[in-house]
């Protein structure tokens, strides 16, 4: 799996987030998104994509079954997708702020993600995948 982010944001304005949930702490995740940008997640072998949902079950967390790496989280709604991607899998070395989302209900969490996460497409081995078959 690989991802690509397109953004107009200068590197100096980018700040990653380190969520305080147990999943993100265990994966040492440092995530980033840009609601004005775009992202593409490329999955070469769909058998190697592990999706995981926990807590409020509002997003799929993408993991590589080969190496166990946490790629990012994807919110799917109809034909739309948004993501926050784990910068630990990139060469970007950004400082991160601690983030806590535990007090959110499902509706608030989905609303925040739609506004703050990056519009995303997931591309499989032969074609673009829609949220239903991603």
For each residue, the residues with C-beta under 8 A, 3 or more apart:
1: 41 42 43 44 48 49 62 64 69 71
2: 41 42 44
3: 39 40 41 42 71 72 85 89
4: 39 40 42
5: 32 34 37 38 39 85 118
6: 37 38 39
7: 14 34 36 37
8: 36 37
9: 13 14 34 36 37
10: 13 14
11: 14 92 94
12:
13: 9 10
14: 7 9 10 11 32 92 94
15: 32 94 95 96 97
16: 30 31 32 87 94 95 96 97
17: 30 31 32 84 96 97 98 99
18: 24 29 30 31 96 97 98 99
19: 23 24 25 29 31 99 100 101
20: 24 25 98 99 100 102
21: 24 25 55 101 102
22: 25 26
23: 19 26 27 29 52 54 61 70
24: 18 19 20 21 27 29 31
25: 19 20 21 22 28 29
26: 22 23
27: 23 24 70 86 88
28: 25 88
29: 18 19 23 24 25 70 86 88
30: 16 17 18 86 87 88 94 96
31: 16 17 18 19 24 72 73 84 85 86 87
32: 5 14 15 16 17 84 85 87 92 94
33: 37 39 82 83 84 85 116 117 118
34: 5 7 9 37 118
35: 82 115 116 117 118 119
36: 7 8 9
37: 5 6 7 8 9 33 34 118 119
38: 5 6 118 119 120 121
39: 3 4 5 6 33 83 85 118 119 120 121
40: 3 4 120 121 122 123
41: 1 2 3 62 71 72 74 83 85 120 121 122 123
42: 1 2 3 4 123
43: 1 46 48 49 122 123 124 125 129
44: 1 2 48 125
45: 48 49 125
46: 43 49 124 125
47: 65
48: 1 43 44 45 64 65 66
49: 1 43 45 46 62 63 64 65
50: 62 63 64 65
51: 60 61 62 63
52: 23 60 61 63
53: 57 58 59 60 61
54: 23 57 61
55: 21 58
56: 104 105 106 109
57: 53 54 106
58: 53 55 75 106 109 110 113
59: 53 73 74 75 76 113
60: 51 52 53 73 74 76 134
61: 23 51 52 53 54 70 72 73
62: 1 41 49 50 51 70 71 72 73 74
63: 49 50 51 52 68 69 70 71
64: 1 48 49 50 67 68 69 71
65: 47 48 49 50 68
66: 48
67: 64
68: 63 64 65
69: 1 63 64 86 89
70: 23 27 29 61 62 63 86 88 89
71: 1 3 41 62 63 64 85 86 89
72: 3 31 41 61 62 83 84 85 86
73: 31 59 60 61 62 83 84
74: 41 59 60 62 81 82 83 120 122 134
75: 58 59 81 82 83 110 113 114 117
76: 59 60 80 81 131 132 134
77: 80 81 110 114 131
78: 131
79: 130 131
80: 76 77 119 131
81: 74 75 76 77 119 120 121 122 131 134
82: 33 35 74 75 113 114 117 118 119 120
83: 33 39 41 72 73 74 75 117 118 120
84: 17 31 32 33 72 73 113 116 117 118
85: 3 5 31 32 33 39 41 71 72 89 90 118
86: 27 29 30 31 69 70 71 72 89
87: 16 30 31 32 90 92 94
88: 27 28 29 30 70
89: 3 69 70 71 85 86
90: 85 87
91:
92: 11 14 32 87
93:
94: 11 14 15 16 30 32 87
95: 15 16
96: 15 16 17 18 30
97: 15 16 17 18
98: 17 18 20
99: 17 18 19 20
100: 19 20 103
101: 19 21 104 109 112
102: 20 21
103: 100
104: 56 101 108 109 112
105: 56 108 109
106: 56 57 58 109 110
107: 110 111
108: 104 105 111 112
109: 56 58 101 104 105 106 112 113
110: 58 75 77 106 107 113 114
111: 107 108 114 115
112: 101 104 108 109 115 116
113: 58 59 75 82 84 109 110 116 117
114: 75 77 82 110 111 117
115: 35 111 112
116: 33 35 84 112 113
117: 33 35 75 82 83 84 113 114 120
118: 5 33 34 35 37 38 39 82 83 84 85
119: 35 37 38 39 80 81 82
120: 38 39 40 41 74 81 82 83 117
121: 38 39 40 41 81 128 129
122: 40 41 43 74 81 128 129 131 134
123: 40 41 42 43 127 128 129
124: 43 46 127 128 129 133 134
125: 43 44 45 46
126:
127: 123 124
128: 121 122 123 124
129: 43 121 122 123 124 133 134
130: 79 133 134
131: 76 77 78 79 80 81 122 134
132: 76
133: 124 129 130
134: 60 74 76 81 122 124 129 130 131
